[in-house]
Amino acid sequence: MVEEVRRHGTQCGINLSSDDIAFLSQLIMGYLAKRPDGRRYLFKLFKYGGFKTEQASYLKTYYKEGYFGMEEHKLPYSKLEELKVYLYDNQMVIPFDMVETMERPDQVACDDCGVLVPSGYCSATVTEWSAGREHLVTLCNHCRVSKEDPKIRDTARRSTCEDCKVAGCHNWKEYHRKELLGEPVAKAAGDPFERQQATLERRVAPQERYAQL
């Protein structure tokens, strides 16, 4: 930013030092971030830059911060707009309309339990030893948490399962969550977990799969 401002200043015949530019930048950023009129101007800049705005939902009720549930402090949805933008890798700002999305996660199957899980968020490729050899396997977070190998366990977090928003997780999510929290898990006859476990047991065992490589 300093070099960009200095370049424009030179083009206009103005010589600014780095300290001058840093001081001006702080003034401008403080104005945009803290002053109500500055925030309004910043919002306009976002809209001019092609960032998407969307009317707040009529299916939700909005309140001023710190006044949740107080009728006199409700904000009408018709006067609220949401600014939507993507920040990529904490560095690049991408206008919302420049990204196309599919309404389902990118999923992969866990090589141990077989459940489909969101790629990257839940799954990870790790090195596992079997029959004296190393093998690359894709495991869900739950299976990695349960591994005896500490190097594999270190790649997983209990909170990933506890905070998971994937509905059902193929009927395994509630079982996994209770198991991780140390809660008793009922396994009644005909239980979905039991049925899926029986299906998995009929699959090729990991050691047999490795032997075929």
N, C-alpha and C positions, 0 to 999 in steps of 0.2 A: 504494500500500500504506500509506503514511504517513497519508493522509487517512482510509482505511478503519479503521485501528487507532484513530486519534484519535476518529473518530465513535463507535466502539463504547465507547471509554473514556469519552467524554462521557455516553453513555447510562447508564453504570454509575457516574457521578459521579466519575470519575477524570480529572484533567487531566494529560496527558503532552505534553512538549515534542517537537519534531521530533528533537532530538538523543537523547532518551530512546528514542523509537521506533526510530530508526536503530540504536542500540546493541543493543536487544532483538532487532531483526531479524537483525543480524549473529550474535548468539549462537544464535538459532534455526537460521539457515541453516548455520552451522558444525556444529551438532549433527546436523542432517539429512544433511549432505554427508560428514562425516568420521567420525562415531561409528558403529560397527557396529549398535548398537541404534537409532540415529537413522535409518540407511538402512533398517532393517527396518520402522520406523514409516512412513517415506516410501513404501515399497513398499505397505504396507497402505492408505495414503491414496490411492494410485493405483488400487488395486483397488476401494476404496469409491467412487471417483469414476467408476467405470464403464469404466476402461481395461482392455483385454483382456489376459489372461495365457494362455500356451499352454505345454503340456508340451514340454520340449526333445526334439529328434528322436532316436529310437533308431538312426537311420541315420548319426549323427555321433559322434565321440569327443571328449570335452571334457577340457581340462587347465587347471590353475591357470596364471595368467599367469607367464611366465618358466620354465615347466617343460614346455614342449611336447614330446610324445613320451616322457615319463618315466612308466612304468607306475605307479609308486607315487604319482603326483600326478594320476591320472585322477579326474574327477568323474562320479559316476553320473548318467546322463541323467534317471533317474526322480526325482531330487531337485532338478532344475533346472527353473525356469520362465522363460519369456521374456515380458517386458512389451512389448506392442505399442501404439504410440501415434503419431499423426501430429503434426508441428509444422508449421504453415502459415505461410509467409512470415516465418519466424523470430520470430513473435509470438504466434500463437494455437495452443493445444494442443487437438487434436481427438481424442476417444476413437476407437479403432481401428474399432469396429463402426459408427461413424457415416459411414464412407466405403465405397462400393461400388466394386469394381474389376473390370475386364475383363482377362483373361489374355492380352492382346496390346497392343502400344503403339498410340497414335493415330498413324497414318501418313499421309504426303503424298508425292506424286510429285515428283521433281526435274525442273524444266523443261529441264535440259540433258541429263542422262544417262538420265532416266526411272526410275531406281531408286526403290523405296518406302523411305522412311526415317522414323524416329521424329520426329514433329512436335515442334518446340521444342528437343529435344536435338541433333538433327543438322541439321534444316532451318532456313532463315531466308529471309525476304522481303527482297530487296535491289533497288536501282535500277540498271538496266543500260542503257547507251546502245547504240542500234542505228539506223542510217539517220538519224542526226541527231536522234533522239528518245529520251526517257527511257521505260523500261518497267519495271514492277514484275514481278519473277520470283521464283519459289521455287526455291532451290538447296540441294543437300545440302552438307554440310561439305567433302567432298572436292572438289567442283566449285568451291566458293568459294576453297579453298586454292590451286587451280590457276589462278585468274583473274589476268589481267595488271593489272586495276584494283586499286590498293592499298587503296582504300576498301572494296572487296568482300573482299579477302584479310584485312583487319583484322577482319572479322566471323567468321572461322573460326580453328580451332586444330588443329594437327597431332595433338595428344594426344587429341582427340575421336575421330579415326579409330583411332589406335593403341590406345586403351583401350576401343573399342566392344565391347559384349557381344551385339550382334545377330548371331545365328548365320547365317552365310552372306552376309547383306546381298545376297541374290539372286546369290550366287556372285561378287560384286564385291569383297567385303570384303578377301580375301587379296590381290587385285591392287592395290587402293587402298593397303593397308598397305605392301606391298613397294615400291610406287611412291613413297610418301611417305618411306620410309626410304632411298631411293636404291638398293634392291637390284634385281638383274636379274630380269626377269619373263619366264618362258617362255610363248610363245604358240603352242603346238602346234596342228596342224590339228585341228579338231573341239573345240578348247578352249571351255569354256562362255563365257569372256569374248569370244572371237572370234564365237561365235554370237550373243551378245547385242549386240555391237557392230554386226554386220551388220544386225540387226533395227532398231537405233536409226538407222543410216544411211538406212534406208528411210523413216523418219519425216520429217515436214515439217521442213525446216531452220529454225533460230531466226529468220533474217531473213525467211523466207517467212511464218512465223507472225506476226511483228510487222507485216508488210505488210497482213495481213488485219484488223488491229485498227482 
